[in-house]
Amino acid sequence: QVQLVDAGGGLVQTGGSLRLSCVASGSIFSINAMGWFRQAPGKQRELVAAITSGDLTYITDSVKGRFAISRDYAKNTVYLQMNSLKPEDTALYSCYADAGSDNFHYWGQGTQVTVSS
């Protein structure tokens, strides 16, 4: 079992920055990858960023150059640094972790990011 607590969302103006955090606990040794999905009202959920246990990273094209994902192993925490935010980045951002041999998918509770124009 893996527990995830994500935080850091809020209301920011266009061009602003936020840093999301996701703290993992439980069977953290079994985590293969962590990252963030987002879902805006009326839109499909999309993978924004991911980082593997080997520190390979993925950033979706729409946020490349603006978002970065990183991991602090000592704190069991993954961060999503979001810069130059745009109104279209407004969404519920949810941390996830894939763990175990079957890559079971765990979710955080989600944190709302709202970017005002």
N, C-alpha and C positions, 0 to 999 in steps of 0.2 A: 504494500500500500504506500502511496505517495500522497502527501498533502501539499497543496499549493496555495499561497496567499499572495495575491497581486494587489498592487497599489500604485498611486502616483498620478492618476488621472486628474482632470480638472478642466476649467474653462480658461482658454488662452486666446489672445488675439492672433490674427494672421501674422505669420513671421515669427511667432514665439516658439518657445521650447518647453518640453516636458521630459521627464525621465520616469519611465515605468519600472517597477521592480517586481520580481516574483521570487518569493522565498519558498524553497522546497524543504520538506521534512519527511520523516519516515524512512522508507527504503531507498534512500537517495543513491546508494551504490548501484541500484538497478536501472537508473535513468540512462537512456540512450541518447535522447535529444530533448531539448526544451525550446520554447519559442512563444510566439504571439500570433493569435488570429484576431481579426477584427470583423465586426458586422455592423453595417449602417442600416437604418430603417429602410425596408423595402429592397435591400440588396443581399446578395449571397455572402456568406461568410468567406473570408479570404485569409490565406496565410500571409502574414506580413514579414516575419523574420524567424529564423531558427538557428540553433547552434547545437552541434553534436558533442558527444563526450570526448571526441577527438579535436574539438574546437574548429571544426568546419562550420562555416556560416552560410546562410542563405538570406538574401534580402529581395523582396519582390520589386519588380522594375519600377513601379509607380512611386516608390519611396527611396530608391537608390540615390545616394549622395546626400540624403537628408536624415535618414534613420540609420542607427547602428546598434547591433546587438553585442553584448559582452557578458562574461560570466565571472563571478568571484567564487571560486571553489571553497575558500575558507568560510564564506558566509552562506554557502549553498544558495546563492542568489544569481538570477539572470536579470540583466537590465536591458531596456530598450530606450536608447537616447533618441529623442525625436526633435529635430531642429527644422526651422523654416516651415512650420506647420501651415497647412492650408485648410480652408473650410471642408474640402473633400476628405480630409483625414478624420473628420468627426465620425465617431463610431464607439461601440462598446469593444474594448480591447480585453481579450482573455488570454491568460497564460496557459500553456499546456505542457505536459511532459509525456513522452513515450517511454515506457519502462518495461523491463523484463524481456524474456525471450520472445514473447508474443507482441511486444511493443504496445502493451495496453495503454490506452489514452486517458490521461488524467487532466482535469480542468481546474483552474482557479475560478474565483467567483466573478471575475470581470471588473474592469474599472472604466468609467466613462471618460472619454476625451471629447471635448467640444471646442471647436475652433471658430471663433466669430470673425466675420468679415469686416 
